[in-house]
Amino acid sequence: MSQQNLATNNNTLVYDIRLNRYLNITNRCTLRCQFCPKYNGSKQVDQYDLTLNQTIKAGDVIPLLGNVAEFEEYVFCGYGEPTLNLDTLITIGSELKKRGAKKVRLNTDGLGNLFHRRNILPELATCIDAISISLNADTEAAYIEHCQPKLRGAYPAVLDFIQLAPQYIDTVSVSAINGLANVDIQQCRRIAEDAGCFFNERQLDVVG
């Protein structure tokens, strides 16, 4: 299957990598990660420019979902935090499940509960099969240094989310980047595995 880039009003809302279709639903984020290409002059993943210049609604994306039988996964992932556009996420995810999508995954910074001031995992569980949570630090000091959260109490909140997520979602993985200063990647692994999650070790400056 060839890669596709499905855009509306010059916004790339849907993009394909291998057998996955990715859904780009917001450019807003609760972090300002110093290693993120978005803050280093690029909003590119592979050949796709993920810049968004409008608020994305479910009705913008649903016509672009395509034939669900062609894709191994649909993934909510862009250069923003998908849970900040929660209603759109839930509506699209529910449509995918109704159409029989094999797997729907959410890539998140794990701060959705903190941002919305409630546990959003029961809502996510209605339409999300797998979650990948970005941890990226084994201490609050390192998290603040590298991720520069915009919300107070972000690091305890992401740890709480990692603990809670397996109670609601079938497959939960936690990722951290090997190569960040003052980060113990093995301690990040222990945090993930102690919570009953898989661990995904990513490499610095490798995107996609």
trRosetta pair geometry for C-beta under 8 A, 3 or more apart (Angstrom, degrees):
i j d omega theta_ij theta_ji phi_ij phi_ji
1 16 7.3 -100 126 171 112 148
1 19 6.7 98 42 -107 130 68
1 70 6.2 120 -105 180 152 110
2 16 8.0 91 117 87 46 143
3 15 7.6 15 -178 -179 98 77
3 16 4.7 -171 -144 85 63 101
3 17 6.7 25 -119 -93 116 39
3 46 7.4 -113 -165 137 159 153
3 47 7.7 114 115 40 144 116
4 14 7.6 -1 106 116 102 98
4 15 7.2 -160 94 -141 57 45
4 16 4.8 58 39 8 73 126
5 12 5.7 -48 -170 -129 97 113
5 14 7.8 155 -160 90 34 63
5 15 5.3 7 -114 -113 68 89
5 16 7.6 -116 -62 20 47 80
5 47 7.4 -96 -56 97 138 97
5 48 5.5 179 -113 -107 117 97
6 12 7.4 106 71 -151 43 64
6 13 6.3 -59 101 62 88 84
6 14 4.0 -2 56 65 115 107
6 15 7.2 -156 26 -72 70 47
6 64 4.4 152 132 -154 147 123
7 10 6.2 4 165 -137 129 15
7 11 5.9 160 -158 75 84 37
7 12 4.9 -46 -93 -89 94 52
7 13 6.6 135 -123 7 39 78
8 11 5.6 -25 68 58 68 94
8 13 5.7 8 17 -9 103 130
8 60 5.6 -154 63 -166 161 99
8 64 7.5 -115 -36 -49 113 137
9 53 7.5 -120 126 67 108 102
9 54 6.4 27 93 -1 143 144
10 53 7.1 8 89 27 105 125
11 24 7.8 -155 163 99 91 119
11 51 7.3 -114 -122 101 68 63
11 52 5.1 52 -141 -125 117 67
11 53 6.2 -141 -76 30 106 75
11 54 6.2 -98 -46 33 151 99
11 56 7.4 -161 143 -84 150 105
12 15 5.6 24 170 -54 118 114
12 24 5.9 42 107 43 78 152
12 48 5.4 157 173 -170 165 102
12 49 6.1 142 -6 77 134 60
12 50 5.6 -87 71 -107 118 47
12 51 7.6 78 22 47 96 56
13 23 7.1 -5 162 -154 72 62
13 24 5.5 -146 -145 61 32 89
13 25 7.3 56 -152 -84 85 55
13 56 6.4 150 -121 -132 109 130
13 60 6.0 -150 -114 134 160 105
13 61 5.3 -145 162 -100 128 82
13 64 5.9 115 91 50 116 162
14 21 6.1 -5 -169 -179 101 102
14 22 7.0 152 -156 79 49 54
14 23 6.1 -12 -103 -104 73 59
14 24 7.1 -146 -63 18 27 87
14 61 6.6 131 -55 -147 104 83
14 64 4.3 -172 -3 138 146 127
14 65 7.4 -153 -109 -88 148 34
14 66 7.8 158 164 -13 152 109
15 21 7.6 158 81 -157 28 58
15 22 5.1 -21 65 60 78 106
15 24 6.8 37 5 -21 103 119
15 45 7.2 132 99 80 153 113
15 46 7.7 175 159 54 131 120
15 48 4.4 19 -131 -107 157 160
15 50 7.6 -89 -4 -88 145 92
16 20 7.0 160 -151 85 60 49
16 21 5.4 -30 -97 -103 79 65
16 22 7.2 -179 -87 14 25 82
16 71 7.9 -123 -124 -105 102 113
17 20 5.6 -12 67 62 76 99
17 22 6.5 30 10 -19 100 121
17 45 7.6 -71 -59 141 136 111
17 46 6.1 175 -99 -25 109 148
17 208 6.3 -163 -126 -168 158 101
18 72 8.0 -26 120 27 100 126
19 70 7.9 -148 -156 149 82 63
19 71 6.0 155 164 -144 71 52
19 72 4.2 63 117 -2 117 109
19 73 7.5 90 108 21 81 73
20 71 6.2 82 -130 -165 28 103
20 72 6.0 -55 -75 62 69 92
20 73 4.5 -13 -119 66 98 94
20 74 7.3 161 -165 -93 75 22
20 75 5.5 18 176 -4 124 119
21 65 7.4 110 123 -157 153 53
21 66 6.6 -167 -98 40 160 128
21 71 4.7 -54 -5 -115 103 154
21 73 7.5 -165 34 97 61 54
21 74 5.2 -21 72 -111 94 72
21 75 7.3 166 85 22 43 74
22 74 7.8 158 -92 -164 23 53
22 75 4.9 -30 -109 71 71 98
22 76 7.9 128 -162 -111 65 10
22 77 5.1 -66 -151 61 109 97
22 78 7.3 138 155 -70 112 69
23 61 6.0 57 -150 -160 109 140
23 74 6.3 35 -23 176 116 95
23 75 6.7 -179 17 86 80 43
23 76 5.1 -37 69 -103 108 57
23 77 7.2 92 54 28 58 55
23 78 7.7 -80 110 -40 42 103
23 82 7.8 69 96 -117 98 130
23 92 6.4 150 -167 143 159 154
24 50 5.2 -149 -135 -148 148 100
24 52 6.8 -170 142 -61 108 118
24 56 7.6 176 112 -69 63 167
24 77 7.4 -40 -86 92 64 44
24 78 3.5 98 -133 -87 83 130
24 79 7.9 15 -144 15 109 67
24 80 7.8 96 -168 30 74 101
25 56 4.7 -147 -156 91 60 141
25 61 6.5 -32 -95 -57 98 150
25 76 6.4 -31 11 -148 122 97
25 78 6.8 -180 23 1 48 133
25 80 7.5 -117 78 74 56 121
25 82 5.6 66 55 -130 114 84
25 85 4.9 -145 134 78 109 146
25 88 5.4 174 -172 115 132 131
25 89 6.3 165 83 -73 164 77
25 92 7.3 -142 -85 6 142 154
26 52 7.0 -122 -157 53 21 164
26 56 6.3 -129 -68 32 57 115
26 78 6.9 162 59 59 48 131
26 80 3.9 -124 106 113 77 146
26 81 6.8 -40 87 64 126 47
26 82 6.3 154 28 -110 109 39
26 84 5.4 -160 132 75 167 105
26 85 4.2 179 -51 -19 126 125
26 88 7.9 142 -47 61 101 140
27 38 8.0 165 -161 -143 92 138
27 43 7.9 -14 -128 -138 118 139
27 50 7.6 152 -96 134 96 90
27 51 7.2 20 -93 -152 144 42
27 52 4.3 -165 -29 44 115 110
27 78 7.0 -79 -87 122 58 126
27 79 6.0 12 -132 86 76 89
27 80 4.3 -155 -132 -57 13 126
28 80 5.0 60 47 -153 40 123
28 81 6.6 -65 103 40 70 85
28 84 4.7 -118 93 115 116 156
28 85 7.5 130 42 -40 114 92
29 32 7.2 136 96 -73 119 52
29 38 7.9 122 -7 87 150 161
29 79 7.5 -69 -49 149 130 60
29 80 5.1 -138 -58 -142 83 56
29 81 4.7 117 -125 -15 61 97
29 84 7.3 -133 -93 -14 26 148
29 109 7.3 91 -162 -17 92 146
29 150 7.9 127 111 1 67 129
30 81 5.4 0 5 -9 89 163
30 84 7.0 176 -39 -66 93 119
30 109 5.9 -158 59 74 107 145
30 111 4.5 -127 92 86 158 147
30 114 7.7 117 -167 82 156 114
30 115 5.8 -109 -85 -72 139 124
30 149 6.4 2 144 -150 85 82
30 150 5.5 -132 -166 43 53 104
30 151 5.6 -19 -167 -6 110 115
30 154 7.1 166 145 -121 113 124
31 36 7.8 134 110 -32 105 143
31 81 7.4 111 15 -57 87 124
31 109 5.5 -174 -10 -135 126 158
31 111 7.5 151 -40 -1 94 146
31 147 4.7 -54 -152 178 125 92
31 148 6.4 112 -169 73 70 65
31 149 5.5 -42 -105 -99 75 59
31 150 6.9 -144 -85 -4 24 87
31 154 7.6 127 -85 -170 89 153
32 36 7.6 -124 -176 32 39 133
32 39 6.0 98 -174 -80 80 152
32 147 7.5 112 58 163 45 45
32 148 4.3 -50 66 91 91 121
32 149 7.9 -178 19 -84 72 14
32 150 6.8 89 -18 -51 97 96
33 36 4.0 99 75 -26 101 108
33 39 6.9 175 74 19 56 133
33 136 7.3 -71 -125 -174 126 172
33 146 6.4 9 -148 147 78 75
33 147 4.9 -23 -96 -124 80 57
33 148 6.9 -175 -83 33 27 89
34 39 6.8 -87 -124 91 32 138
34 145 7.8 -53 6 144 138 60
34 146 5.6 -109 32 -154 106 51
34 147 7.7 -99 3 -69 78 19
34 148 6.6 97 -41 -10 88 118
35 40 7.9 -23 -168 -24 24 135
35 146 6.5 0 -9 -170 107 101
35 177 6.5 -154 102 88 166 172
35 180 6.9 -85 -44 -94 146 105
35 204 6.4 -95 -148 -142 137 88
35 205 7.4 -107 -167 -62 102 59
36 39 5.0 68 75 17 97 98
36 40 7.0 167 92 1 49 96
36 79 7.2 121 177 -150 117 95
37 40 5.4 -79 -140 54 38 100
37 41 7.5 -73 -177 63 70 54
37 42 4.2 -51 172 76 109 99
37 43 6.9 163 114 -87 101 28
37 44 6.9 -88 142 47 146 69
37 79 7.5 -90 73 -112 89 126
37 207 6.0 -24 -18 -64 134 156
38 42 7.3 -82 -78 82 28 51
38 43 5.5 50 -110 -96 74 79
38 79 4.3 141 -75 -172 129 129
43 49 5.9 63 92 -163 94 68
43 50 4.9 -127 158 59 97 79
43 51 4.8 107 87 -60 153 75
43 79 5.3 -101 -143 3 90 162
44 47 7.6 -38 -165 -153 104 16
44 48 6.7 147 -154 78 60 47
44 49 5.7 -32 -95 -95 73 59
44 50 7.3 169 -98 5 20 85
45 48 5.2 -18 66 63 78 103
45 50 6.0 38 7 -30 104 124
45 79 8.0 -169 -34 -49 111 96
45 207 5.9 -119 -117 141 80 115
45 208 4.9 145 -166 -80 92 107
46 208 5.5 126 -42 -129 83 157
50 78 4.9 172 -174 -160 134 95
50 79 5.0 135 99 0 131 105
52 56 6.5 -63 -153 -40 140 111
52 78 7.5 42 -29 158 123 153
52 80 7.4 -44 23 -17 136 137
55 85 7.8 166 -165 -114 81 119
56 60 5.4 -115 -156 61 74 143
56 61 6.6 54 175 -41 113 110
56 85 6.3 18 68 -154 95 161
56 88 6.1 101 108 -167 85 165
57 60 5.1 109 59 -6 71 100
57 61 7.7 -161 95 2 43 88
57 88 5.9 -144 -147 -104 32 115
58 61 6.1 -72 -155 43 38 101
58 62 5.7 39 159 -32 78 110
58 87 7.5 -96 -33 128 115 77
58 88 4.8 -169 -56 -141 75 68
58 91 3.8 -49 -93 97 156 133
58 92 5.2 -160 -132 -53 91 81
58 95 7.5 138 -175 -11 118 136
59 62 6.1 -40 -123 25 31 113
59 63 7.6 31 179 -13 55 99
60 63 7.8 -81 174 29 22 98
60 64 7.8 -8 141 2 57 120
61 64 5.7 -78 -162 45 45 108
61 65 7.0 69 146 -58 76 83
61 88 7.3 94 14 179 132 107
61 92 5.4 -13 93 -104 132 134
62 65 5.8 -21 -157 -20 41 116
62 91 7.8 -68 -60 132 120 100
62 92 6.3 -148 -74 -113 80 79
62 95 5.6 -30 -122 124 111 173
65 68 7.0 -9 149 -68 109 84
65 74 7.4 -9 -148 -114 94 141
65 92 7.6 173 -82 -160 120 94
65 95 7.0 -143 -52 117 163 119
65 96 6.6 -157 -149 -89 139 85
65 99 7.3 135 127 27 144 165
66 70 6.4 -63 138 46 120 129
66 71 7.3 96 87 -24 122 122
67 70 4.8 78 86 -9 98 110
67 71 8.0 150 92 -5 62 89
68 71 6.3 -74 -158 41 45 99
68 74 7.5 -50 -130 -39 90 122
68 96 6.5 140 -108 -154 131 75
68 99 4.8 140 -15 121 143 115
68 100 5.8 152 90 80 142 72
68 101 4.3 -109 -156 -90 129 67
68 102 7.2 168 159 -9 96 71
69 100 7.7 12 -67 101 77 113
71 74 6.1 74 117 -61 143 72
71 101 7.3 -20 77 -145 108 92
71 102 7.1 -160 97 27 66 110
72 102 6.1 -68 -159 77 37 142
72 103 6.6 -6 152 36 61 117
73 102 7.0 -84 -78 81 44 100
73 103 4.6 -41 -107 85 77 108
73 104 7.3 148 -162 -97 72 22
73 105 5.4 1 -171 3 124 116
73 130 7.9 -49 -134 44 125 130
74 96 5.4 -115 44 -136 158 151
74 101 5.5 -40 2 -161 122 146
74 103 7.3 177 26 93 65 57
74 104 5.0 -16 67 -113 100 72
74 105 7.2 170 85 26 48 70
75 104 7.9 172 -81 -162 35 47
75 105 4.7 -15 -110 70 78 102
75 106 7.6 168 -158 -86 59 20
75 107 6.3 38 178 -16 103 105
76 82 4.1 69 153 -120 120 166
76 89 5.9 36 -121 -131 156 104
76 92 7.8 128 -86 86 109 131
76 93 7.5 -40 -44 -69 127 106
76 104 7.8 40 -18 177 95 88
76 105 7.2 -151 23 100 72 54
76 106 4.8 -4 51 -118 117 68
76 107 6.4 -159 88 29 67 71
76 108 8.0 24 95 -59 112 85
77 82 7.1 -56 -72 -42 32 126
77 105 8.0 1 -33 103 113 97
77 106 8.0 159 -57 -160 78 36
77 107 4.1 45 -95 32 103 131
78 82 7.4 116 22 -69 91 87
80 84 6.7 -91 160 44 107 127
80 85 7.8 54 119 -8 131 114
81 84 4.8 83 85 -12 95 108
81 108 6.5 66 -156 -144 85 69
81 109 5.4 -56 -112 12 118 112
81 111 7.0 -36 -154 56 155 103
81 112 7.6 -171 161 -72 117 80
81 115 8.0 147 115 -32 144 160
82 85 6.3 -71 -166 49 49 92
82 89 5.3 103 161 -93 101 131
82 106 6.1 -135 71 -151 143 95
82 107 7.1 101 -1 66 124 65
82 108 6.4 -87 45 -89 97 85
83 86 5.5 23 -168 -84 59 89
83 89 6.6 -43 -101 2 43 165
83 106 7.6 65 -57 -176 92 134
83 108 5.7 45 -17 -128 117 123
83 111 7.6 177 68 76 133 61
83 112 3.4 -64 152 -100 160 116
83 115 6.9 137 113 53 108 137
83 116 7.4 -95 156 -26 108 121
83 120 6.5 127 -156 92 122 160
83 124 7.9 -36 -106 -79 109 123
84 112 7.9 -131 -53 -109 51 78
84 115 6.5 -76 -96 157 77 162
85 88 4.5 -24 153 41 104 121
85 89 5.9 123 98 -29 77 93
86 89 5.4 -56 -146 36 32 115
86 90 6.2 27 160 -17 69 106
86 112 7.2 115 -89 -153 116 114
86 116 6.7 40 -39 -81 157 139
86 120 6.4 -100 -134 -146 138 143
86 123 7.3 42 179 114 116 146
87 90 6.0 -55 -146 37 29 107
87 91 6.2 27 157 -18 64 109
88 91 5.9 -58 -145 38 28 110
88 92 6.2 22 160 -13 65 109
89 92 6.2 -64 -148 41 24 104
89 93 6.0 21 158 -16 64 114
89 106 7.4 52 -167 -111 130 120
89 124 8.0 -19 128 -108 124 83
90 93 5.7 -57 -140 42 27 111
90 94 6.1 30 159 -22 64 108
90 123 5.8 -51 -101 165 133 106
90 124 7.5 -106 -93 -92 89 46
90 126 7.1 39 -151 68 98 118
90 127 6.2 135 -149 28 57 140
91 94 5.9 -55 -147 35 26 111
91 95 6.6 27 153 -19 61 106
92 95 5.7 -56 -152 35 33 112
92 96 6.5 35 151 -21 66 104
93 96 5.6 -53 -150 34 33 113
93 97 6.5 30 154 -16 66 103
93 104 5.4 123 -141 163 89 153
93 124 7.8 -3 101 -147 173 57
93 126 7.6 109 111 93 118 79
93 127 3.1 112 131 132 109 131
93 128 5.8 -35 -153 -60 147 72
94 97 5.8 -53 -149 37 33 109
94 98 6.3 37 151 -22 65 106
94 126 6.6 -5 -91 125 96 108
94 127 4.7 -85 -67 -87 55 139
95 98 5.5 -53 -148 35 32 115
95 99 6.4 25 155 -14 65 108
96 99 5.8 -61 -149 41 30 106
96 101 4.0 -8 171 -9 94 144
96 104 5.2 118 103 -83 142 130
96 127 6.9 102 56 -173 97 106
97 100 7.6 54 -178 -68 32 20
97 101 6.3 -66 -79 36 36 99
97 104 6.6 -71 -60 -7 84 141
97 126 7.8 -134 18 144 163 65
97 127 5.1 -128 -16 -132 131 77
101 104 5.5 70 103 -55 138 95
103 129 4.9 -106 -149 66 70 148
103 130 6.3 12 -177 4 110 117
104 127 6.1 -40 88 154 155 74
104 128 5.5 -108 106 -120 102 46
104 129 5.3 116 50 8 65 94
104 130 7.6 169 89 30 42 75
105 128 7.1 80 -128 -160 21 88
105 129 6.6 -55 -72 65 61 85
105 130 4.3 -25 -109 75 91 100
105 131 7.0 171 -161 -84 70 27
105 132 6.6 33 174 -7 114 99
106 124 6.6 -62 -2 -154 158 123
106 128 5.0 -21 -14 -137 116 136
106 130 7.4 180 25 94 64 54
106 131 5.0 -15 65 -114 96 76
106 132 7.2 -167 94 30 50 67
107 131 8.0 154 -88 -163 25 55
107 132 4.8 -16 -111 67 69 108
107 134 7.5 50 179 -34 85 100
108 111 7.8 -159 164 25 97 60
108 112 6.3 -34 -167 -29 139 115
108 131 6.3 -28 22 -163 116 101
108 132 7.2 146 25 78 65 56
108 133 5.8 -25 76 -107 87 64
108 134 7.2 -147 101 10 38 86
109 133 7.4 63 -177 -159 13 67
109 134 5.1 -37 -113 54 57 110
109 147 7.8 138 -152 -161 124 131
109 158 6.9 -72 152 -103 70 122
110 133 4.3 58 -65 -154 114 111
110 134 6.8 -147 -3 52 101 60
110 135 7.4 27 5 -81 151 61
110 157 7.2 153 128 121 89 80
110 158 3.9 85 100 -136 127 83
110 161 4.0 165 -171 82 94 146
110 162 6.3 -4 -139 -49 146 77
110 165 7.9 -76 -123 -48 98 133
111 114 4.8 -52 -167 45 76 117
111 115 5.6 79 132 -27 89 101
111 149 7.3 162 -93 -139 153 118
111 151 6.3 145 -172 42 134 141
111 154 5.8 -22 -107 -143 127 90
111 157 5.7 63 -123 113 72 129
111 158 6.1 -37 -67 -72 74 87
111 161 7.3 -107 -70 -27 28 153
112 115 5.8 -57 -142 38 29 109
112 116 6.0 3 169 3 67 114
112 120 4.9 -82 138 43 119 139
112 124 7.9 81 106 -49 164 134
112 161 7.2 109 40 -120 83 139
113 116 6.4 -68 -136 51 24 93
113 117 7.8 99 167 -79 54 8
113 118 6.8 -114 -148 91 70 29
113 119 5.5 2 -122 -107 115 45
113 120 5.9 -148 -82 11 64 87
113 121 7.4 -13 -70 -25 112 90
113 157 6.4 -167 75 -169 98 102
113 160 7.1 -99 73 101 147 115
113 161 5.8 -177 13 -87 122 101
113 164 7.6 63 -46 52 155 155
114 117 7.4 17 -178 -73 26 49
114 151 5.5 128 136 131 126 151
114 153 6.5 -174 -135 97 130 100
114 154 6.5 166 104 -111 173 56
114 157 3.8 7 -57 -153 130 157
115 151 6.5 -116 -82 -68 71 157
116 120 5.4 72 52 -52 152 120
119 122 6.5 66 117 0 101 95
119 164 7.0 -129 -138 179 114 155
120 123 5.1 -53 -170 42 69 116
120 124 5.9 71 133 -24 85 102
121 124 5.4 -54 -141 40 38 113
121 125 6.1 47 158 -31 68 103
121 161 7.9 167 -61 -146 117 78
121 164 5.8 -151 -26 135 159 114
121 165 6.3 -154 -118 -109 132 54
121 167 7.4 65 135 74 150 92
121 168 4.1 142 157 34 113 165
121 169 7.0 -104 -158 -29 101 98
122 125 5.6 -49 -147 27 30 117
122 126 7.6 42 153 -30 57 93
122 168 6.3 -117 -78 -129 44 135
123 126 6.2 -45 -169 11 37 113
124 127 7.1 -97 -168 53 39 75
124 128 4.5 -23 172 22 86 134
124 131 7.3 40 153 -75 143 126
124 168 6.9 81 74 130 98 132
124 169 6.8 -30 115 -74 113 114
125 128 6.6 -66 -93 52 24 87
125 168 4.3 -108 -69 174 129 99
125 169 6.0 -133 -99 -74 82 65
128 131 6.3 49 150 -64 131 89
128 169 6.1 -35 107 -118 103 115
129 169 7.3 108 162 -163 20 88
129 170 5.8 -28 -170 41 66 120
129 171 6.5 22 143 29 75 105
130 169 6.7 119 -120 168 22 116
130 170 6.8 -57 -77 72 65 88
130 171 4.0 -22 -111 77 94 110
130 172 7.3 -174 -157 -76 61 35
130 173 7.4 18 -179 3 103 97
131 165 5.6 -111 67 -165 145 134
131 169 5.0 32 -2 136 112 171
131 171 7.4 165 25 95 57 63
131 172 5.1 -3 62 -117 96 76
131 173 7.4 -171 95 34 53 62
132 172 8.0 163 -86 -162 32 48
132 173 4.9 -13 -113 70 75 100
132 174 7.7 165 -161 -89 57 20
132 175 6.0 28 178 -17 102 116
132 200 6.8 -15 -144 22 112 148
133 158 7.0 153 174 -166 118 95
133 161 6.4 172 -132 114 144 113
133 162 5.7 -166 95 -90 159 84
133 165 6.7 -148 -40 -29 137 164
133 172 6.9 10 -5 -173 111 94
133 173 7.2 180 23 92 71 48
133 174 5.0 -26 69 -110 97 70
133 175 7.1 175 82 19 44 75
133 197 7.5 -50 35 -154 117 158
134 174 8.0 140 -105 -162 10 61
134 175 5.4 -33 -108 67 57 100
134 176 7.7 123 -163 -85 59 46
135 138 7.9 47 145 -75 119 51
135 158 6.4 154 -117 143 64 129
135 162 6.9 30 -85 -73 113 142
135 174 5.1 33 -23 180 123 106
135 175 6.6 172 20 73 81 41
135 176 5.0 -42 73 -73 99 95
135 188 5.5 155 99 -152 133 105
135 191 6.5 151 -155 92 159 137
135 192 7.0 -125 -17 -64 152 99
136 143 6.8 110 89 -117 91 74
136 146 6.1 -140 147 103 117 133
136 147 5.9 120 89 -62 139 118
136 175 7.4 18 -57 108 72 74
136 176 5.2 169 -89 -131 29 70
136 177 5.7 16 -126 11 85 94
136 180 6.8 68 -176 -9 84 164
136 183 7.2 -65 164 -127 54 151
136 188 7.6 71 -56 -123 3 142
137 140 7.7 115 117 -97 129 12
137 142 3.9 179 -151 102 120 102
137 143 3.8 -158 60 -69 144 69
137 145 7.7 136 -107 47 147 92
137 146 6.0 166 -63 39 121 125
137 147 6.9 -116 -8 -11 126 116
137 155 7.4 -60 80 -122 119 116
137 176 7.3 173 -29 -135 25 113
137 180 7.2 -86 -86 107 80 147
137 183 5.3 -101 -119 -112 62 108
137 188 7.2 172 118 -88 6 113
138 142 6.7 26 46 50 59 142
138 176 7.8 28 -50 -130 81 157
138 183 6.1 129 8 -156 90 68
138 184 4.8 -46 27 54 153 90
138 185 8.0 -139 -34 -75 122 16
138 187 3.8 59 -137 101 154 119
138 188 5.0 -110 -68 -60 95 70
138 191 6.5 -172 -124 -24 81 132
139 142 4.7 88 61 11 89 101
139 143 6.8 -150 94 -9 45 89
139 182 7.7 -72 45 149 122 99
140 143 5.4 -56 -146 36 34 116
140 144 6.3 33 157 -18 68 104
140 155 4.1 172 -116 71 82 166
140 156 7.5 -3 -93 -40 121 73
141 144 6.0 -55 -150 36 28 108
141 145 6.3 31 151 -22 63 109
141 182 7.5 -74 107 147 102 138
142 145 5.4 -52 -146 36 34 117
142 146 6.1 8 165 0 69 111
142 180 7.2 107 -180 129 113 120
142 181 7.9 -159 -135 98 102 62
142 182 4.8 -162 -102 113 110 103
142 183 5.1 145 175 -81 148 78
143 146 6.6 -70 -141 48 22 91
143 147 5.2 -26 -178 26 65 123
143 149 7.2 10 143 -21 100 114
143 154 7.1 -162 141 99 127 104
143 155 4.4 129 74 -95 159 116
143 158 7.7 -173 -146 39 147 139
144 147 7.0 -60 -100 56 15 82
144 148 6.8 64 -174 -92 50 39
144 149 6.7 -71 -109 19 63 92
144 155 7.2 -65 -45 -40 81 126
145 148 7.8 -41 147 -57 11 72
145 181 7.7 -86 129 81 141 98
145 182 6.8 36 58 66 159 136
146 180 5.4 11 -104 -160 153 135
146 181 7.9 169 -73 51 112 76
146 183 7.2 -5 -21 -53 153 128
147 154 7.5 -147 109 122 128 142
149 154 3.4 -116 -166 5 168 166
149 155 7.3 -147 -10 -40 149 70
150 154 7.8 94 46 -66 43 139
151 154 5.0 117 76 -72 87 97
151 157 7.4 -20 106 20 125 157
153 156 5.5 -52 -171 49 79 108
153 157 5.5 87 130 -32 86 107
154 157 5.5 -65 -149 38 30 116
154 158 6.4 25 160 -19 69 103
155 158 6.0 -51 -145 33 32 105
155 159 6.6 32 155 -15 63 105
156 159 5.6 -57 -150 39 35 113
156 160 6.3 38 152 -21 68 105
157 160 5.6 -52 -149 35 32 112
157 161 6.4 34 152 -21 65 104
158 161 5.4 -49 -146 34 36 115
158 162 6.4 42 152 -22 65 101
159 162 5.7 -50 -150 33 32 114
159 163 6.7 32 151 -17 63 104
159 191 7.1 -84 -124 -167 93 124
160 163 5.7 -57 -154 36 34 112
160 164 6.2 24 154 -15 68 112
161 164 5.8 -60 -142 42 31 107
161 165 6.0 44 161 -42 67 104
162 165 6.2 -39 -137 13 24 116
162 172 7.6 145 -149 157 60 131
162 174 5.8 33 -129 -92 120 131
162 191 6.9 27 126 149 161 99
162 192 6.9 -98 -166 -109 131 57
162 195 4.9 43 141 131 94 178
162 197 6.2 -76 -168 -17 91 151
163 166 7.9 -73 176 25 28 96
163 195 5.1 -115 -96 -132 52 115
164 167 5.7 -63 -171 28 53 116
164 168 7.0 14 150 1 82 111
165 168 6.3 -82 -159 46 38 95
165 169 5.3 -28 175 30 83 117
165 172 4.5 127 120 -118 120 146
165 195 7.9 52 46 150 94 127
165 197 7.2 42 76 -87 119 120
166 169 6.7 -75 -107 60 29 76
166 172 4.9 -110 -74 21 75 140
166 195 6.6 161 -2 147 127 85
166 196 4.5 -59 1 94 179 119
166 197 6.2 -136 -56 -71 118 76
169 172 5.3 104 86 -64 114 97
171 198 7.3 -2 -172 2 83 125
172 195 7.9 -76 107 117 134 109
172 196 7.5 59 60 104 120 80
172 197 4.5 -73 108 -118 98 97
172 198 7.0 165 94 21 49 79
173 192 7.5 15 -168 -161 49 131
173 197 6.0 141 -120 174 23 98
173 198 4.1 -36 -106 74 85 102
173 199 6.9 168 -161 -86 81 12
173 200 5.0 50 164 -19 126 113
174 188 7.4 -156 128 167 115 88
174 191 7.0 -114 128 100 161 94
174 192 3.6 -154 51 -108 131 113
174 195 7.4 79 -32 56 142 129
174 197 4.7 74 -14 120 103 143
174 198 7.2 170 19 83 66 50
174 199 5.7 -28 67 -110 87 63
174 200 7.0 179 84 24 35 80
175 199 7.6 134 -95 -168 37 54
175 200 4.2 -33 -97 76 87 103
175 201 7.5 172 -149 -84 69 16
175 202 5.4 39 -176 -16 114 114
176 180 8.0 -100 174 22 88 127
176 183 6.9 -168 177 167 120 132
176 185 5.9 174 106 -133 124 74
176 188 3.8 -9 -14 162 165 159
176 189 7.6 -110 33 -51 129 60
176 192 8.0 -135 -13 -36 109 127
176 199 7.6 -23 16 -164 98 97
176 200 7.9 147 20 82 54 60
176 201 6.5 -24 67 -117 78 59
176 202 6.9 -170 91 30 28 87
177 180 5.3 83 88 -27 102 111
177 183 7.5 50 73 93 73 161
177 202 4.9 -42 -101 82 66 99
177 203 7.0 62 -155 178 77 5
177 204 5.3 91 168 -76 115 68
178 185 4.8 16 -100 -93 83 153
178 201 5.4 34 -32 -178 115 104
178 202 6.9 -178 11 82 77 42
178 203 5.7 -29 58 -106 97 55
178 204 6.7 -110 86 -20 52 85
179 203 6.4 64 -12 -164 132 58
179 204 3.2 -100 83 -11 142 128
179 205 7.7 -71 105 5 158 88
180 183 4.2 36 84 12 104 137
180 204 6.5 158 -52 -84 65 119
183 188 6.9 19 174 -39 101 126
184 187 3.9 51 98 12 116 115
184 188 6.8 170 94 -15 62 80
185 188 5.4 -48 -153 32 39 117
185 189 6.6 45 147 -22 65 100
185 201 6.2 60 -178 -128 124 113
186 189 5.3 -44 -152 31 39 117
186 190 6.6 42 148 -21 65 99
187 190 5.4 -47 -148 33 38 113
187 191 6.6 46 150 -23 65 98
188 191 5.7 -49 -152 30 34 114
188 192 6.7 32 151 -16 63 105
188 199 7.2 130 122 -147 83 122
189 192 5.8 -59 -154 37 32 111
189 193 6.1 17 158 -9 69 112
189 199 4.5 61 -131 -162 73 169
189 201 7.2 -19 -76 -66 107 105
190 193 6.0 -60 -137 45 30 102
190 194 5.8 33 163 -23 67 111
191 194 6.1 -57 -143 36 21 110
191 195 6.7 11 158 -11 57 111
192 195 6.2 -74 -161 39 27 104
192 197 4.5 -93 -173 81 80 108
192 198 6.9 -38 159 102 124 23
192 199 4.1 133 81 -84 151 93
193 196 7.6 58 -173 -71 36 15
193 197 6.8 -107 -81 63 29 63
193 198 8.0 29 -89 -124 71 20
193 199 6.0 -47 -47 -30 89 118
202 206 6.7 -157 179 70 88 104
203 206 4.4 42 76 14 97 131
